[in-house]
Amino acid sequence: MSQRKILITCALPYANGNIHIGHLVEYLQADFWARFQNMRGHECTYICADDTHGTPIMVKARELGITPEEYIAQSFQEHTQDFADFQVHFSHYGSTNSPENKALCEYFYKKMVEGNHTRSQAIQQLFCEHDKMFLPDRFVKGTCPKCAAREQYGDSCDVCGATYTPAELKDVHCSLCGTAPILKDSESIFFKLNDFKDYLEKWIPAHCSSEISKKMLEWFNEDLHDLDISRDEPYFGFAIPGTNNKKFFYVWVDAPMGYMSTTEQWAKTQGKTLIDIWQDPSREIYHFIGKDIARFHTIFWPSFLKAAELRAPNHVFVHGHLMVNGEKMSKSKGTFIAARTYLKHLNPEYLRYYYATKLNSSVDDIDLNLEDFVARVNSDLIGKITNLGSRGGQMLKKKMDGLMSTPDPEGMNLIIQAQQTGKLIASHFEARDFGKAIHEIRGIADDANRYFDEKAPWKNLEQDPQATKQVLTTTLNIFRMLAIYLKPILPNYTLKVSKLLNEADYQWSDIETVLMNCPINDYEHLATRIETDKVNAMVEESRKINEDLQLAKKAASTADNQTQASNKNKTAAATGNAKSGAATPTASSDKPAEIDFSDFEKVELRIGQVIEAEEIKEADKLLKLKVDIGGGQVRQIIAGIKAAYKAEDLLGRKLLVCVNLKPRKMKFGISEGMVLAAGNGGSDLFVLAADEGAQVGQRVK
């Protein structure tokens, strides 16, 4: 078998977030495959890096009072530690915020321009006047234009899966502050994706699975839309050459280039260049990615590479998402579990093993059923596989002289069968059908346990020690082969097995060897059963972490609102018949008359959003507002808050509105409701704003 040269990459985890068990599906899948290839004697290089650029990084660093560079350095430490503790072995782990990546971005852009694959155009983008920034898609929320699901991001809907532009959203607002953004002109740089349509129509079917190819080619029923590859300042990323640091590369431009820049960093440690590795025609290149980002890796990225006159990957391997107990991971239920939370409670090899039982080469979602997780690990890994080593190793060392002999004829037949099954197991590993590989491994373990139980060596220990030793020798040889087959999945476990049997770290070819007349070492505990209460404690801690996080966010939001009100001396509310200077006492000896609940129910209060606001120049105290109160209804409200607010400051604000107040005809028009306010009047007025999460049109109770 000739040696292959293989380079594999995984999607780069974003620096603004923890590694969680959903992420680990991909990194473990690739780790299994890379370890298998290296065991087979191939040169398999496994590359990954932190994705570090974009507005979310900049905003989070600002919240923490540190620089973006300091923030991504913290994330780097956390991510690499999580991966290491889950036994994920990267050849090199880098960062997109590197000199190599900057140089690559500039090189790609130069080739795009030289090939006439870019154009500039002034476009209108959503701009948050409160936060003084253009809003990237993920900082815009609103109602999905397709299914009407609320609080969806500006690029896609999590409910129906539709994709759209932020401008197509309804009830659009900034996810940072909740205000409605405005449209503002900005000169953008576009990559002419349609230039590569013919190339992609041939490339995609040849380099992706049939199910992914079919899905991606749905985009080709019409011309491919140009891709905006620029973002406006302020932005944490690489400036686009020739823009005076006013424009920056979109994160989905420099992120995939991280595959190459990290490869370049690794190549330097080997005394080679990026071109030596990436452009080597004998080297296979594979991307492991999730189905949610297939479009970026099968349409955008190959086009960038073609424009730069660089090779594209041999294949893009796409996997499904992780479900937990048959549902999407849930923070409220505690099933959105961070890698670090898992590690506090359970052995990482248990999750590695369970994922392996589920993973295959399709894009189907996999389910981490926690009850099945406990049962399968305890039954298969502990009860069947580890049990062979435990019973065989301890009996030979403690009850006998610790020296293996030779297998009996029946045992040798079992060993030969296990060796022959290795070809099938290897083919499953190669095809990334890890679940099928585990199925064959379990079958070998079942046969070995039946053999051990039928021979009952503990019964013949004194009467026939020679036969007993033959049974133990057979059992340990099969256990050894199981460990070799499992090494891509359970590397630390297998290392302990090699130490037990006085051997070097295993290669795949070691299955051809049968140990005879060899001494063994003292048995070292390999694995213990999972206790259900540990799983429950992990879920509860995860749920509590999320609960505390939500409370902290709510407290921070409240504090931010109070700070804004204090600094601006306004937060307003106003009524259509408010009188300037009318004082509202902060305390009074005269208590208001009590009312029945039925009286209160007569007042209909709703969440309204200001969609238009203008100053009534002829009046000193009045603003004219158009307020969306939900259900397609817009009310005109004339409010006496001019001394506290400028009209433009109210645009997009969500306020508490009384909507069943009898309309009042005034000099400057009809007022059809009341905006609630607190304060003493004049400039001392504060609008009663809705808390985060409240939706336009909702009844206030």
N, C-alpha and C positions, 0 to 999 in steps of 0.2 A: 504494500500500500504506500503510494508516494505521499510525501508530506504536502499538505495544503497550507497556504498562507491566507488567513482569514482576519478581517477587521469587522468588529460588530460595535454598534452604538445603541444606546437607549435614549428616549426623549429626555431632555435636560430638565431636572426638577427646578421649579421656580424658587428663587431665594426668599420670596415672601410667603413662607409657610413651612410647616413641619412635614417630614416624611410620614405617611400613614400607610395602613395595611392595604389600601387600594393601590397606592404607588407600587408597593412591593410585588404585586403580581408581575409587573413588567421586568423589574430589575432581577427578581429571582428567576424568572423564565430565561432571561438572557444569561444569567450566571450559570444555570444548569447546563445550557447549551455550550457556553464557553469552556466550562470545566470538562465537559465530555470531550470536546474537540481536543483540548490539551492532553487529556488522558490517552487519547488515541494516537498521540505523537505529532499532532498538527501544531502549527504556530497560530494560536487564536488570541488576538489582541482585543481587549474589552475596554472601550472608551466611554467616558461620560463626563459631565461637568454641570456646574450650577448655571442656570439661566438667570442673569443678574440685572438686566436692564428694564426700563419702562417706568411709567408713572407710578404704579403701585409701590415700587421700591422707594422712590423719591418721597412719596407721601408718608409711608410708614416710618422712614428714617426721620422725617420732620416731626412726626408725632412723638418719637422716642428722644428727640433732641440730640441726634447724632448724625454723622455724615452717611450718605449712601454706602460709601466704601466701608465704613465701620459696621454698618448693618449687614452687608453681604458677607463680610468676614465672619461675623457671628453665625450666620446661616451656614456658611461653608463648614465651620467646625461641627455644628450640630448634625448636618447632613452626612458628612463623612464618618462621624462616630456611629450614627444609626446604621449606615450601610455596613461598616466594619463589624458591628455587633450582630448583624443579621448574616454575617459571613459572606457578604457580596464582595467579590474580589475584582476590582478594576485594575487594569494594567496602568491606567493613569486617570485621575479625576481632576478636572480643571475648572475654569471659570470663563464665562464669556467676556468678562471685564479684564481682558488681557491684551498685551501689545500685539500678540500674534493674531488675535481676533480682530483688532482694530485694523491691522494691515490687510487682513483678508477682506473685510468689508469695503475698504477703499479700493482694493484690487477688483473685486466683483463689480463695484459701481463704475469704475473706470471702463471695464469691458462692456458693461451695459450701455454706457454713453457712447462709446466708440462704435458699438453695433447698432446704434440708433434705436435702442430698445427702451428709451425713457422719454418722457414728455412732461412739461409743467403746465399746470392749470390752476387758476384761482377757483377755489370751491368754498362753499359755506360749511362751516363746521360748528358744532355745538360748543359754546363757550360759557363757562360759569363765571358770572360777574362777582359772585361772592368770593370764590376761591381764586379768581384771576388766572384762569387757565383753560386751555382747550381740553375737552374731555375725551379721553380714549374710550373705546366701546365699553369696557368693563367698568367705567365710572359713570355710565348712564344707565338708568333704570326706568321702567315704564311698563305699560300694558302691551302684551304681544299683539301685533296687528292681525295674526292668523287665528289664534284660539282664545284671545282675551284674557290669558293668564296674567295676573298682576305681578309686579316687582320682578320683571325679567331683565336680564342684561341687554346692553345695546347692540349685541351682534347675533344672539341666538336665544331661543326659548328652551328652557330645561323641561318644560311640560310637553310640548308637541314636537320639538326638534327643529322648528322652522328657523331659517336664517334670514336676516334683514339688515338694513342700515339703521343707525340710531334715529335718523329723521323719520323713519316709518313707525316708530313706537308711539303709543298714545300715552297721555298723562306723563310725559317724559320729565325726569328730574335728575339732578346731580345726586349720585349715591353718597357723596361726601357730606353735603349740607342739606339736601332735600329741596333746594330751590330749582326753579325751572330755568334751564340754560337758554341762551339766545343764540341765534345764528350769526356767525361773524365770518367775514372773508379771510381766507388764508391761501397762500400760494403753495400747492402741493406738488410733489414729484411722483410721477406714476411709472410703474414698470409695465411695458406693453405685453401682457401675458398672451394675447392672441397671436403674437408673432410665433409662438411655439405650439400652437394648436395641433398642427399636423404631426409634429414630432411627438407630442404627448399621446395622441391617439394611437400611435404604434408602441410607444414606450410603456404605457401603463399596463396593457394586457400581458406584455412580456416580462414584467417585473413585479407584478402584484397577483394575489390570488384572484380567482374568477369572481368571487363575491365582492371583493373590493373594487376590481376593475369595472364591474357592472355598475356599481354605485357611483364611482368617480366619473365614468363616461356619461352619466346623466347630465353633467355640466356642459357637455359638448353639443347639445342640441341647438345651441346658439353660440355666437361669438363669446369668447372668454373676456370677462371684464378686466380692465387694467387694474393693477394693484397699487394702492397708495403706499409707497415705501418710505414716506417721510412723516415726521411728527414735529410739532412746534415746541419751542421752548416755553416754559421750563420742562426739562426732560433729562432723565438720567440715562445716558447712552453715549454713542459715538456720533459726533457731528458729521454731517455730510459735507465733503469737500466742496468749496466754492460757495457756501451759504453763510459765511461769516458767523458760524456757530449759532445760527438762527433755526436751522433745521437739523433733525437727528434721524438716524436710521430707525425705522419701525422695528420693534423687538423681534418680529417674525422674519426679519432680514438677518439680523446678526445672531439669532439663536441657533439656527441650523448650521451656520458657519462655525459654531462652537464644536461641532463634530470634527471639523477639519483642523481648527486651531489647537484643539486638545490632542489630536493625532500628531500635529506638528511638534507639540511639546514632548510627547512620548518619543517621537522619531529622533529628536535631539539627544535623548538619553541613550539611543542606540547608535549614535554617530551618523544618522541619516537625515534627510530633508523630508518635508511634506510630500514633495513630488516623488521622491523615492518610494514612498508608501502608497499614497493615494492614486498615483498614475501608473503604478505597477500593474500591467495587464494580467499577471498571474495571481494577483491578490484578489480574493473575494471580499466584497463589502456588503454588509447587511445592516438594515435599520430595524430595530424592534420598537414599535410604537402602539399606542392605543387607538381605537377606531375613531375617537372624537377628534383626533388631529391628523387623520389620514389625508385630508385635502391639502394640508400644508406640505406634507411629505411626498405626495404623489403628483401634485400639480405645480405648486410654487417652487419647491426646492429643486426638482429636476430641471425646471426652466432656468433658474438662477445658474445652475451648473452648466447648462448648455450655453448660456450667454457668456459665461466665463471660460468656455472651451475646456472644461474639466469633466471628468467622467462622472456618471451617476452610479448609484449603488446597484449591485446585482439583483437585489430583491428587497422589498419592504414587507417585513413580517408584521401583521396587524392582529392584535388581540382584543378581546372584549373587556367589559368592565367587571368590577367586583360587586357582587351582591352579598349582603349578610342576612342570613335567615330568610332568603327569598325576596328581600327588599333592598332598595338603595340604602347605602350607608346613612345612618341617621344620627345626628348629633344629640337630639333630644332623647333617643332611645339608648344612647351610649355605644352604638355600633360603628360610629365614625372614630376609629381607634388609631391614635398616633403610634408610630413605631416605638417610641420611648415608653409609652404607657404599657404596650404589650410586653416589652422587655422587663418591666418591673415585676411582672407576674408570671411569665411563662418562658420556657426554653425556645429560642428562635428556630431550632431545628424542627420543632413540632409544626410550626407554620410552613416551613420549607417542605416538609414531607406532605402535609395536607394539600398545599397548592399543587404539588407534583401529581397527586392523585386526580386532580381536577383539570389540569392544563392539557390543551391539545393545540393543533395548528389552525383551528377555526377562529372566527371572530365572535363566537358565542360568549355571552357573559358567563362567569363562573360564580358559584354560590358557596360562600363560607357559612355553612350551617353549623352553629356553635355546638349543638348537641352531637351532630355527626362528627365534628372535629374531635371532640373528646373521645367518642366511641371508637373512631377509626384509629387514632393514634394509640389508644390503650390496647385495642384488639390486635392491630396489625404490627405496628412498629415495636410495641412493648411485648405483647402477648405471643406473637409469632416469631418475629425476627430476633429481637434482643434476647428472648427467652432461650434460643438455641445457644447463643454465646454464653449466657449466664449459667445455664445448666451444664453445658459441656465443659466450659472453662473452669468453673469452680469445682466440679467433681474431679476433673483430671488433676488439678493443682492441690486441692485440699484432701481428697480421698486417696489419691494415687501419687506417683512420683513426678507429675508435671511434664512427662515426656510423651509426645504423640508416638504412635506406632504406624500401622498401615490400615487402610480401610478394609472391611470385609467385602466379599464379592458383591453383595447387594448394595452396600454403601458405595462401592466404586461405580456401579451402574448409575446410581443417583448423581454422583459427582459428574460423570460424563454427560448425563442429561442436562445438568445445570450449565455445564460448559457450552453445550450445543445451543441451549436457549439464549446464550449470550449474543449470538448473531442477530436474533430477532429483537432482543432488548436494544442492541446498538442501532438497529434500523429505526426503532421507535424514537430513540433519543435524537437521531439525525433528523427525523421528520418533525421534531418538537412535539411528538405525541407522548408526553411524559406519563399521562394517565395509563396508557397502554403498557408502557415500560413497567410501571408499578404493578400492574395486574400480573405480568409475567413473574416479577420478583416475588410477589405474594404466593404465586403458585408453587414456586420452588420452595419457599418457606413452609407451605402446607405439607408438601411431600416429605420434607426433612423432619417436621414435627411428628408426622405419622410414623415414620421410620423409627424415630427416637422412642416414642411411646410404645410401639410394638416390641422393640428390643428390650425396653425397660432395663437399662444398664445398671440402675441402682439395686436391682434384685440380684444381679450376678457379680456384684463387686468383689465378694470374697470367694465365691465358688469358682468363677471363671474370669479372673482379672484380665486375661489376654483378650477374650471376646469383648469384655467391657471396654477395654482401651481401644479396640477397633471401632466400636460404635462411637465413642467419643471423638476419635480421630476423624471419622466420616462427618460427624455433626459439625465439628470445628472447621473442616474444609468447606462444607457448604455454607456455613455462617460467614466464613472468609469471603467466598464468592459473592454472597449477598451484599456484604459491605463494599466490595469493589464495584458492583453494579450501582450501589447507592451513593458512591462517592460524589458524583456531580451534585447530588441533592443534599447529602449529609456529610460534608467534608471533615468536620471536627470529630464526628462520631466514628467515621472510617479511620481516621488517624489513630484513635484510641484502640481500634481493632488491630491495626498493624503493630502497635506497640505490644499488645497482648501476645501476638504471635511472633514477636522478634523480627519484624520485617520493616523495610523502608516504606515510605509513602507509596501507595499503589499506583500503577499504571493499568490501563485496560488489558494489556497483554498478560498481566499477572494471573488472569483466570486460567491460563493454560497450565499453570503450575499446580501440582498437588503436594501438599506438605506431608512428609513422612519422617518419623523418627526425629522430630524437632522438639526442643523444649519450649514451653510457654511461660509467660510471666504471670504474676498475680493478676487475677481478674479485677479490672477497674470498672466501677459502676458506669454504665453507658447511658442509661435513661431511666426515668421513673414515670409512673402513671400520672396522668393529668387529673388533678382534683377539680371537680366541678365548681367548688367554691372559689377557686382561683380565677376561673373564667368569669364567674359572676362578679368578683371583686374588680376585675379588669374593666368590665362593662360599666359597673357603677362608678368607678373612678373616671372613666371617659365621659360618662353623662354629667358628672359633677364638674369636671373641667369645663365642659361646654356651658353649663348653667352659670358658673362663676364668670366665664368670659362674657356671656350675654348681660349679666348684671353690671359688669365693669364697663361694657360698651354703653349701656343705658345711662350709667352714672356719668360717664365721660360726655355723652351727648347732652345730658342735662346741664352739666357744668359749663360746657361750651356755649349752650344757649344763654345761660346766665351771664357769662363773660361778655358775650356779644351785646346783650342788652345793656350791661353796665357801661361798656366802652362807647357804645353808640348813643346811649341815653334814649333808646327807643326799642320797641318790639311791638308795638302798637296794637291797638284795637280801636275800633271806632264805631259809632252808630250813626245812622242816617240823620238823627235829630240831636246829635251831641251839641252842647252849648259851650262855647269857649269860656274857659275860666270857671266852669262849674266844678266846684270842689266836691270830692268824695272823701269824707272823713275816714281816717284809718281806724278810728275807734269811736264808738258811740255808746252812750248810756241807754239809748232807746233801741231795743232789739226789734228787728223787723217781725211782722206778724207771721206766725207759723202758717204753712199751707199744707194741704193734703198732697199725697203723692199724685193723685189724679190731676191736681192743679199743675204740678210740675210737668206731667206728661203732655199737657197742652202745648208746651213750648217745644218746638221741633228744632233742635240744634244739629247741624251737620258740619262735616269737614268740607271746607270750600277752598278753592285755589284761585288766586288772582291771576287772570290771564290778560287783562288790560288795566292800565292805571293812567290817569291823566290829572293834571292840576287844573282846577277851576280858577282861572286867573282873576276873575271878577270877585272871588271870595277869598278872604284871608285864612279861613279855617278848613275849607272843604277840598276833598279829593273825590273824583268820580272813578269808581272801580267796576270792572266786569269780573264777576266771580263764578267759576264753574262749580256747581253744587252736586254734580253727578247726574247720571241718567240723561245726559244730553241737555240739561237745563243750565242756562247762564242767567244770573241775576245782576241787575245794575244796583249798586249800593253807593249812596253819597255819604261819605264819612268825614267827620270833623276831626281829622288827624293831621292836617297839613303842617301844623307847627312841630309835629314830632317826626314826620316822614316825608321824604321825597317820593314822588310817584314811582320812579324807576326802582326804588328800594323794595317795593312791595311785589313786583312781578315775580310770579312763581311761588310766592309764599303760601303755605297751607295754614288757614285760619279757622277759628270757630265762628260759625255764622248761624244766626237765627233766621230760618227761612220761611216761617209762617207768620211773621209780623205783617200786619196790614200795610200794603203799599202806601207811601206818603208822597203826595205831590208837593214838590219844592220848586223854588224859583229856577233852579238849574236842571230840573228834570225830576223823574219819579225815582224814589228810593224804594227798592223791593226787598229790603231785609236789613239786618244789623250785623256788623262785625263786632265781636266781643272784645272789650278792652278793659284794662285796669289802669288806675292812676288818678291823678288830681286834675287832669285836663291840660290843655295847652301842649307844651313840649313834654310834660310829664304824663305820657300815655304809653301803654305797652300792649301790643297786640297779643292775644292769647293764642299761641301757636300750637299746632298738633305735634305730639311726640312722634318719634321715628316709627314708621310702620303703618301709621294711620293712612287710610286711602280716601281719595276724594269721593264725596257722596255718602260716606259712612255716617250713621246716626250716632250722635253723642249721647251717652246714657249716664 
